Amino acid sequence: MKKISLISLGCHKNLVDSENILGYITSVGYEVTNKIEDSDIVLINTCGFIEAAKRESIDTILDALKLEGKKVVVTGCLAERYLDDLEKEIPEVSKYIPIRNYKSFNKEFQDVDSNPCLELEADITKYRLLTSEVTGVLRIGEGCNNRCAFCAIPLIRGPFHSRSLSDIKEEAELLASRGIKEVVILEQDTSSYGKDLKEDVTIVDVLKTIYDIEGIKMIRLLYLYPDEITDEFIDYVATHPKVAPYFDIPIQHSEDHILKAMGRRGNKEFITSLISKIRDKVPNAILRTTLMVGFYNEREEDVDSLIKYCKEINFDHVGVFTYSLEEGTPAYKYGDRVSREDKERRRGKVMEALAALSYENNKKYIGKELNGLVVGKDGDTYLLRTYMNAFDDVDGKVIMKGCRSHKLGDEVKMKVTHTYTYDIYGKETI
């Protein structure tokens, strides 16, 4: 049987699609290889979210086409958003499979290879080849109903469609049966779960559905829209220790006139009140956010105000991105009023200021004991996943010097001995 290599680009939601595709193609007899040079077919799951991601996807496709004797298949967001253009501009690709055609993936792939097993009907979401031994991503829907002026996701993925609780439970049980200890629940807007369903269900019902599944040690949620975080949700996190007290709330900016232009619901006062409520009810809460600089109506003083606000709020983890002008979005008509150089300078200014904040926050853990799951090892040095740091490396690393031998997924305890700007170090305790 032929060998397939897969290159997965973009976000972790895209990675789940890649895991589904790999699960399916292995079920019909293909061998997966990490060595592109050994493969017969190169499958590239692309990202088309912002300009930099599009360039990376195009470059990856062109590099793959330089390899002799290999068929190249392109899937994902870029193929969904620019299918006609890609077919015209890069016809050398053997097959483009946009997201809309994933439900007929088997039929689409028959144009690439004449494998008789591909003739059987298949829903690729029912297959999964996991890329981690400890952490599993559980997508609870698809698409997004928010219409942020800068965002192309609704153009690519469409409106939000929630999965049924029974489907979610089935996949969570599958993850647990394969040894997954940490389940990460996410979607474009995780907190909007259930709004499109006839049943009266919310994200809290998702947590209740999977909470008692044997083998799952930690549940983490990512991408919570501020005004959809309910008191019920906060109370559930506060009273259920298996759910990490980890609130990933992308606020994008602090200044009201920018939030309004972005099409974001809520304002600075609302965000401040929400965070105060979370900290009152969940004293050990970790707060993470995402910021965007360089939006068309942002001024230099707005960047200074953003830095001041983040220091006042004292976020534990912050990611900073530059605005990317995307065709088809509501903000596209305003053009790129901030130069690329100014965007990068502003991003660097925010990152530098908040790095000092991260360093001070990390120092408070010195001498404290942390519980964690082993997610990596090098001799007697172990990489841990604690409730404080998510799996995507945005939050820095927790590194432990062990005194016993451990395997991936083991639960351990360590005492923090020293910290840096983003990373935390410690020694194992017994």
Residue pairs with C-beta under 8 A, 6 or more apart in sequence:
1 29
1 30
1 31
1 115
2 30
2 31
2 40
2 41
2 113
2 115
3 30
3 31
3 32
3 33
3 38
3 39
3 40
3 41
4 25
4 30
4 31
4 32
4 33
4 39
4 40
4 41
4 42
4 43
5 32
5 33
5 34
5 35
5 36
5 38
5 39
5 41
5 42
5 43
6 18
6 21
6 22
6 32
6 42
6 43
6 44
6 45
7 36
7 42
7 43
7 44
7 45
7 60
7 64
8 14
8 15
8 18
8 45
9 44
9 45
9 46
9 47
9 53
9 56
9 57
9 60
9 76
10 45
10 46
10 47
10 49
10 53
10 57
10 76
10 77
11 47
11 49
12 137
12 184
12 186
12 391
12 392
13 137
13 139
13 186
13 187
13 188
14 45
14 47
14 76
14 77
15 131
15 137
16 137
16 139
17 45
17 75
17 76
17 99
17 102
18 45
18 131
19 128
19 129
19 130
19 131
19 137
20 124
20 125
20 127
20 128
21 43
21 45
21 75
21 105
21 124
22 32
22 129
23 124
23 127
23 128
23 129
24 105
24 106
24 122
24 124
24 127
25 32
25 43
25 109
26 32
26 127
26 129
27 122
27 127
28 106
28 115
28 117
28 118
28 120
28 122
29 115
29 117
30 41
30 115
32 129
33 39
36 42
36 64
36 67
36 70
37 67
39 70
40 69
40 70
40 71
41 70
41 71
41 72
41 73
41 94
41 112
41 113
42 64
42 67
42 70
42 71
42 72
42 73
43 73
43 74
43 75
44 57
44 60
44 61
44 64
44 72
44 73
44 74
44 75
44 76
45 75
45 76
46 57
46 60
46 61
46 74
46 75
46 76
46 77
46 78
46 79
47 53
47 54
47 56
47 57
47 76
47 77
47 78
48 54
48 57
48 76
48 77
48 78
48 79
48 80
48 81
48 82
48 152
48 156
49 77
49 152
49 153
49 156
50 152
50 324
50 326
51 324
51 325
51 326
52 324
54 78
57 76
57 78
58 78
58 90
61 72
61 74
61 90
61 93
62 90
64 70
64 72
65 72
65 90
65 92
65 93
71 94
71 95
71 112
71 113
72 92
72 93
72 94
73 93
73 94
73 95
73 96
73 97
73 109
73 112
74 86
74 93
74 95
74 96
74 97
75 96
75 97
75 98
75 99
75 102
76 99
77 99
77 156
77 157
78 86
79 86
79 96
79 97
79 98
79 99
80 98
80 99
80 100
80 156
80 157
81 152
81 155
81 156
83 96
83 98
86 93
86 96
87 93
87 96
94 111
94 112
95 108
95 109
95 111
95 112
97 105
97 108
97 109
99 156
99 157
101 108
102 124
102 125
103 123
103 124
105 122
105 124
106 118
106 119
106 120
106 121
106 122
107 118
109 115
109 118
110 118
110 119
128 171
128 174
130 136
130 175
130 178
130 180
132 180
132 375
132 391
133 179
133 180
133 408
133 409
134 179
134 180
134 181
134 182
134 373
134 374
134 375
134 385
134 408
134 409
135 180
135 181
135 182
135 183
135 184
135 375
135 385
135 391
136 175
136 178
136 180
136 182
136 183
136 184
137 183
137 184
137 186
138 168
138 171
138 172
138 175
138 183
138 184
138 185
138 186
138 210
139 163
139 186
139 187
140 162
140 163
140 168
140 185
140 186
140 187
140 190
140 193
140 203
140 206
141 160
141 161
141 162
141 163
141 187
141 188
141 192
141 193
142 157
142 158
142 160
142 161
142 163
142 187
143 153
143 154
143 157
143 158
143 159
143 160
143 161
143 188
144 151
144 153
144 154
144 157
144 159
144 160
144 187
144 188
144 189
144 192
145 154
145 159
145 160
145 189
145 192
145 195
145 196
146 154
146 188
146 189
146 192
146 225
146 263
146 265
147 154
147 263
147 330
148 252
148 262
148 263
148 264
149 261
149 262
149 263
149 329
149 330
149 331
150 262
150 292
150 295
150 323
150 324
150 326
150 329
150 331
151 326
151 329
152 326
152 328
152 329
153 188
155 328
155 329
157 188
159 196
160 187
160 188
160 189
160 192
160 195
160 196
161 196
162 193
162 194
162 195
162 196
162 197
162 201
164 197
165 199
165 201
165 205
165 206
165 209
168 206
168 209
168 210
169 209
169 210
169 213
172 183
172 209
172 210
172 213
172 216
173 213
175 183
175 216
176 183
176 213
176 214
176 215
176 216
177 215
179 215
179 409
180 215
180 216
181 215
181 216
181 217
181 218
181 373
181 409
182 216
182 217
182 218
182 219
182 220
182 373
182 385
182 391
183 210
183 216
183 218
183 219
183 220
184 220
184 221
184 222
184 390
184 391
185 203
185 206
185 207
185 219
185 220
185 221
185 222
186 221
186 222
186 223
187 193
187 223
188 223
189 223
189 225
189 228
190 203
190 221
190 222
190 223
190 224
191 203
191 223
191 224
191 225
191 228
191 229
191 233
192 225
192 228
193 201
193 202
193 203
193 206
194 200
194 201
194 202
194 203
194 205
202 230
202 232
202 233
203 221
203 233
204 230
204 232
204 233
204 236
207 219
207 236
207 240
207 243
208 236
210 216
210 219
211 219
211 240
211 242
211 243
216 242
217 242
217 373
217 411
218 242
218 243
218 244
218 373
218 385
218 387
219 242
219 243
219 244
220 243
220 244
220 246
220 387
220 390
220 391
221 243
221 244
221 246
221 248
222 248
222 390
223 248
223 250
224 247
224 248
224 249
225 249
225 250
225 265
226 249
226 251
226 265
226 266
226 270
226 271
226 274
227 265
227 266
227 270
229 247
229 249
229 274
229 278
231 277
234 277
234 278
234 281
234 282
235 281
236 243
237 243
237 245
237 247
237 282
237 285
238 245
238 281
238 282
244 286
244 387
245 282
245 284
245 285
245 286
245 387
246 285
246 286
246 288
246 387
246 388
246 390
247 278
247 282
247 285
247 286
247 287
247 288
248 288
248 289
248 390
249 271
249 274
249 275
249 287
249 288
249 289
250 289
250 290
251 271
251 289
251 290
251 291
252 258
252 259
252 262
252 264
252 290
252 291
252 292
253 259
253 262
253 264
253 291
253 292
253 295
253 298
253 302
253 306
254 268
254 271
254 305
254 306
254 309
254 310
255 268
255 298
255 302
255 305
255 306
256 267
256 268
257 297
258 295
258 297
258 298
258 302
259 266
259 267
259 268
260 267
261 295
261 296
261 297
261 331
262 292
262 295
262 331
263 330
268 309
272 313
275 287
275 313
278 285
278 287
279 285
279 287
286 316
286 317
286 387
286 388
287 313
287 314
287 315
287 316
287 317
288 315
288 316
288 317
288 318
288 319
288 390
288 394
288 395
289 310
289 315
289 317
289 318
289 319
290 318
290 319
290 320
290 321
291 306
291 310
291 318
291 319
291 320
291 321
291 350
292 320
292 321
292 322
292 323
293 303
293 306
293 320
293 321
293 322
293 323
293 343
293 346
293 347
293 350
294 322
294 323
294 338
294 342
294 343
294 346
294 347
295 323
295 331
295 338
296 323
296 331
296 334
296 335
296 336
296 337
296 338
297 334
297 337
298 323
298 338
298 346
300 346
303 346
303 349
303 350
306 350
307 349
307 350
307 353
307 354
310 318
310 350
310 353
310 354
310 357
311 353
311 354
311 357
314 357
314 361
315 354
315 357
316 358
316 361
316 388
316 395
317 358
317 389
317 394
317 395
317 396
318 350
318 354
318 357
318 358
319 394
320 347
320 350
320 351
320 354
321 347
322 340
322 343
322 344
322 346
322 347
323 336
323 338
323 343
325 331
325 332
325 335
325 336
326 332
338 346
355 421
355 422
358 396
358 421
358 422
359 419
359 420
359 421
362 396
362 419
362 420
362 421
362 422
362 423
362 424
363 419
365 416
365 419
365 424
366 416
366 417
366 418
366 419
367 415
367 416
368 415
368 416
369 413
369 414
369 415
369 416
369 429
370 384
370 386
370 388
370 398
370 413
370 414
370 415
370 416
370 424
370 426
371 386
371 387
371 411
371 412
371 413
372 384
372 385
372 386
372 398
372 400
372 411
372 412
372 413
372 414
373 384
373 385
373 386
373 409
373 410
373 411
373 412
374 382
374 383
374 384
374 406
374 407
374 408
374 409
374 410
374 412
375 383
375 384
375 385
375 391
375 408
376 382
376 383
376 408
377 383
377 406
377 408
380 401
380 402
380 403
381 399
381 400
381 401
381 402
382 399
382 400
382 401
382 402
382 406
382 412
382 428
383 397
383 398
383 399
383 400
384 398
384 399
384 400
384 412
384 414
385 391
385 398
386 398
388 395
388 398
389 395
389 396
389 397
389 398
395 422
396 421
396 422
396 423
396 424
397 422
397 423
397 424
398 414
398 423
398 424
398 426
399 423
399 424
399 425
399 426
400 412
400 414
400 425
400 426
400 427
400 428
401 425
401 426
401 427
401 428
402 412
402 428
403 427
403 428
403 430
404 428
404 430
406 412
412 428
413 428
413 429
413 430
414 426
414 427
414 428
414 429
415 426
415 427
415 429
416 424
416 425
416 426
417 425
417 426
417 427
418 425
419 425
